[in-house]
Amino acid sequence: MGIPGPLEFAVMLFCAAILVIPFWKIFSKAGYNGALSILMLIPIVGTVLLFYLAFSKWPIEGTN
């Protein structure tokens, strides 16, 4: 495995966008900063972030 060429780089960017864009919307709708979705590209951090998102109280829910 060498340095990826332009086609491989384009495929990696496409795959990253397929992962980041939906999570950006999810984080934004939950009341978090959408930029947190970029962390989904890091394998262990992404898994931990999903558990945090699933079990924490979302800021959009308010103080009720």
N, C-alpha and C positions, 0 to 999 in steps of 0.2 A: 504494500500500500504506500503510494507516494502522495505527493501533493495533489489534491483534487483539481481537476480541470474545470473549465467554465461550465460544462454541462452538469457535472456532479455538484458544483457550487450552487447552480440554479435549482437543482432538485432539492438540496438541503435547505435553501431559503424557502422554497415552496412548502416543504414539509413543516418547517418552523412556523410559517404563517398559518398553515392549516391547524396547528396546535394552539398558537397564541391568540388568534382572532376570536374564537368562541369563548376562551377563558377571559379575555379582556371584557367582553360583554357581560359575562357572569359576574366577575368581580365588580364591575361598575354598577350592575343592577343590585348587587348585595350591599352597596354603599362603600366598598373599598376602592382604592386607587387602582385603575385598570392596568397600570404598569406592573403590578404584581404578577400579571400573567406571564411576563418574560421569565420569571423564576421557574415556570413549568418546564423550561428547556433543560433544567438541571435535574437529573433522574431522582435522587433521594429527596432533594428539596421540593420537587413537584409533588411527590407523594405525601410528604408532611404537610404541604400547603393545602392539598385536597382534604386531608383530615381536619385541619384547622378550619377550613371553610365550611365543612360539613357540620362540625360540632360547636362552633363558636356562635355567639349572639351577633347577628349582623347589624352594623350601624344603621342601616335603612329601617330596621324594625323600631327604632326609637328607644325610649327609656321605660316603656310600659312593661 
